[in-house]
Amino acid sequence: MLEKFKKTIGKITEILSTTELSERTVEKYRDEIIFTLLQCDVALPVAEKLVDEIKEKARGVRVERFHDKRDAVKDILRRVLLEHFRSAGNLDLFKLADEKNNRGEPLVILFVGPNGHGKTTTIAKLAFLFKQRGYTVIIAASDTFRAGAIEQVVEHAKRVGVRVIKQKYGADPAAVAYDAVNHALSKGINVVLIDTAGRLQTDVDLMEEMKKIYRVASPDLVILVVDALTGNDAYDQAVKFNEATPLSGAIVTKFDADVKGGAIVSIVYATGKPILFIGTGQKYSDLKEFDPEEFVKLLGL
């Protein structure tokens, strides 16, 4: 896991520890460091920003005689990445659900993202997690476009033991979401999870439809679901979805695959919002809260 990114960190460490550690050294090897980051799916604007931050932290660094400069470089890289993640803040879904429920309202979460990135399965995993913690949950089947989408939601919901609010194919997705929210209000349901059709960030009509769902359902949170294997396109996806409906955070799926890891860094930079969970397997219990400290440790920092 993250072996490519770990090797990238190792390569940058070697580059910067072969001579005096300073701003000048970082600038000298700027292009090489950026190219190395690009190879592990860090988007170009993000790679440039990271190098600027590395350069800033290298200013005035003194490495004692006989001390390994690689340790100093790793410390800088670790601090840069952790500050990058921490700048996005954190978001406790369960605390927010409690706050909403105490006011007699459900927590409403809208899920968006490209097709095939595991959005529906992720919703089922989150429903399972909420239910394990004692919350009541319903899912709105607002993907009324893709053949088999409603049946997929229903099957997942049946397995995790939650109800689905649905209509027929071709129905207005916003109307389905609206019905689900009203049902939750009338029945005292704690959490509403709204599934939507997968869409490319370049599809104008579908992005407009997503905006309508957002306006009608008035969700508390909008969560982007992105495949960890997406690569550099994850940055553009995050930017465009964030422009359409202000994102609250992201969930990265398929983290258990042979991922490079740079997409996670890029998504945080593109949105200014945190990674909430990572998908680590096929089971409903395979949804893990994202821990920046653990992430940088996996990179050898």
N, C-alpha and C positions, 0 to 999 in steps of 0.2 A: 504494500500500500504506500503510495506517494514516493516510490523509489526514484522516479524521474526527477521530481522536485527536490528530493534529498540530494541527488547527484548534482543538481543545479546549484544548490546552496554550497555544496562542497567545492564546486568549480569556482564560484564567486569568492569563496574563502581563500582558495589557493591564489587566485588572481591578485587579491588585495593584500596578501601576506608575503608576497615575494619582495616587496620593497617597503619604503617608509609608508606607514598608514597615515594618510592625510587627504584633504580635499583635492589636492593636485593629483594624487594617485587615482582617486575615484574618477575624476574628470578624464584622466589619461585613458582609462579603460572603460569609459562610459558606454561606448557602442558595443563593446564585447559583452559587457554585463547585460545590457538591454537585450541583445540577441540571445543570450543564454536564457534569460527569463521568458522570452517569446517561445522558446522551444518547449517550455512546460506549461503553455496555455495562458500565460499572463499577457493580457492585452497591451498593445503598444503604449497608450496613454498611462496605463497603470505602471508599466515597467519604467517609463520615464519618471513618473512621480516617485517611485521607490528609490531610484538611483539618486534623485535630488535629496531625498530624506537620508539616504546612506551618506551622501556627501556632507550634509549638514552635521550629522552625528560624528563624522570623522574629523571635524574641525577641532583642533587642539588636543586630540587624543595622544596620550603619551604611553608608550609600552615600555615597561621597565626592562633593563638589560637582563638577558637570559630568560625572559618570559616569552612564551609562544605567542606571536602576533596573531595566529589563527584564532586563539581564544578571544582576543579583542575584536576581531572581525565578526566572529559568531555572536558576540554580545551585541554588537551594533545591529546585525541582521535580525536578531531575536527581538530587540527593542522596536525596530522599525515595523516588523510584522505585527507585534502585539499592539502597538499604538494604532496601527492601521485598523485592526479589528475593534479595539476599544473605542475608537472615535465614532463608530456606528452605534454605540450604546448597546443595551440589551433589552429584551422584551420577554416578560413572563406571562405566557398565555393563561396560565392557571390563576394567577393573581388578578389579571384583568377580568377573567370570567367571574371570579368571586365578587369583584367590585360591581360588575354589571348585574349579577344575580341579586346582590344586596339591594339594588334599586328596582328589582322586579323585572329586569330586562335580560334577554338572551345575549350572549356574545356571538356576534355575526362575523364570520370569516369568509371572504371571497378568495377563491384560488384561481390563479391565472398562469398561463405559460404555454409554450409550444406543444404541438401534438406529439405524442409518443414519449414524453419525458417522465411519465409515471404519476401524473397528477391525481387520477382517480384512486390508484392504489395508495398513494400518500394520504389522501383524505381518509381512506378506510383505516390506515394505520393511526392517524391522529384521532379518529373517532374511537378506536380501540383504547388509545392512551387516555383520552378524556373519560371514557366509561370506566376504565380501571381505577380512576381516581374518584369515582362516585358521581360524575356529572351525567345528566341526561342529554342525549345528542340526537339531532335529525340531520339528514343530508338532503340538500336540494339538487335534484337532477336537472341542472340547467344546461346540460349539453343535449339539446334536442336536435342536433344536426347530424352527428356521426352515427352511422348504423351500428346498433349493438351497444351504444353508450349507456342508454338507460338500463338495459339488462345487466350490464357490467356493474353499475352502481348498486342495483338491487341485489345482485349476488354477493357483492362485498358486504353490503349492509346486513344481509341475512346472516352472514358468517360472524360478524362482530356484534350482532344483536341490536341494531339501531333501525329506526324507521326512515323511509325515503319519501319525500314529497315530489311527485312527478306529474307530468302531463303527457300527451302524445307527441310523437315526433313532428317537428314543424311548428310546435307551439312557441310562443314568445319566451325566450330564456329568462328575460327580466320578470315576466309574470310568474314563472315558477319560483324564482328567488323570493319575490314579494309574498307569494302564498306561504312559503316556508317560514319566513320571518313572522308573519301574522299568526301562523299556527303555533309557533313557539311562544309568542306573546300570550295567546289565549290558553295554552295548555301548561304554561310554566316550564317550558323546556329550557335547559341551561345554555346549550350551544347549538348554533346553526352553521353547518359547513356547506358552502355553495360550490358545487362542481360546475365547471364551464367547459365549452368546447376548446380544444387545443387550437392555437392559431399562430401563424408566423407574425413576427413583429412588423413585417412589410405588407400584410394584408389589411388594407384600409377599412374595408367593409366590416370585417370581423373585429377589428380594433374598435370601431365605432359601436358595434353591438356590445362589446365588453364595457365601454363607457356607459351605455344605457343601463346595463345590469348594475353597475356601480351607483348610478344616480337613483335608481328605483329601490334597490335593496339597502342603500346607505350602510354598508358594512363598517364594523369597527376597525377591521384589519383587512389588508389585501396582501396575500402571500404569493410570491412567485415561486413556481416549482420548476427547477432546472436540472437536467441530466448532467452529472459530473463529467461525462465524456464529451460534452458539447464542444469544448475547445475554446478558441478565441471568440467564437460567435456569442458566447455567453455574455460578454460585455455589451455587445450591441443589443441583444435581447433585453438585458436588464435596463439599459438606458431607455429603449423604446417603450417597454411596459411601464416603467416608472413615469414616463411622460404622459401616458394615457390614463393611468389610474395610480395615484401616489402609493407606492409600495410601503409596507410596514416591515418587511423582512423577506427572507427566502428560505426555502428548503431545497437542499441539494440531494438528488437521488443517485443510486448506483455507486455510492462511495466505496462499496466493497469490491468494485471492479478495479482493473489496473489503471487507475486515474493518475493524471499528471498533477492535478491539484491547483493549478494556476487559476482555473475558472472561479474557485471560491474567493480568491483574493480580488479578482476582477469584478465580481458581482458586488462585493462590499464597496469597492471604490465607485462603481457606476451608480449605485443607489444611495450610498450613505446610510444604509440600513443593515442590521445584523443578519448573519446566517443563524437561523433558529434551530434547525434539526438537519441531520444527515441520514439518508436511508442506507442501511448497512446489510440488507438481505431481503429475502422474499416473505418472511413471516410478518404477521401484523405487529409483533413486538420489536421488529427490526427498524425502529426509529429512535435515533439517539440525539439528545441535545448536543448542539455543537459547542465544543470547548476550545477556545483559541490557544490556551496553554498546552493542551494535549496535541493540537495541530502542529504547533511549532516544535514540540518534542519529537513528533514523528519525522520532522525534517532534520533532526540531529542538532537542534539548537537548545 
